Amino acid sequence: MRENVTQDRAVRIQEQQVRGATTSIQVQPLHGGAAYYVAPPSISSSTDPAHMEGQAQWKVFTFK
């Protein structure tokens, strides 16, 4: 597993990769706002970058 962290003035992005494929992306706004996840497109979908779209997901509840 490999973790890449990218940050600028507005956001911090943490990306996890397994065997070169992105498995999860977490986006944390630095000036307020809730963190969210981007579900990467499945490996079996098109590899054309113009058609690769992720889906944003927010954590609403936490069960313990």
FENSULBEL-V802538 format. One record per residue. SS is DSSP state (H for helix, E for strand, L for the rest). BURIAL is b if it has 24 or more other ideal C-beta (glycine too) atoms within 12 Angstrom, else e. Layout:
((SS;BURIAL) (SS;BURIAL))
//
This chain:
((L;e) (E;e) (E;e) (E;e) (E;e) (E;e) (E;e) (L;e) (L;e) (L;e) (E;e) (E;e) (E;b) (E;e) (E;b) (E;e) (E;e) (E;e) (L;e) (L;e) (E;e) (E;b) (E;b) (E;b) (E;b) (E;b) (E;b) (E;e) (E;e) (L;e) (L;e) (L;e) (L;e) (L;e) (L;e) (E;e) (E;b) (E;b) (E;e) (L;e) (L;e) (L;e) (L;e) (L;e) (L;e) (L;e) (L;e) (L;e) (H;e) (H;e) (H;e) (L;e) (L;e) (L;e) (E;e) (E;e) (E;e) (L;e) (L;e) (L;e) (L;e) (L;e) (L;e) (L;e))
//
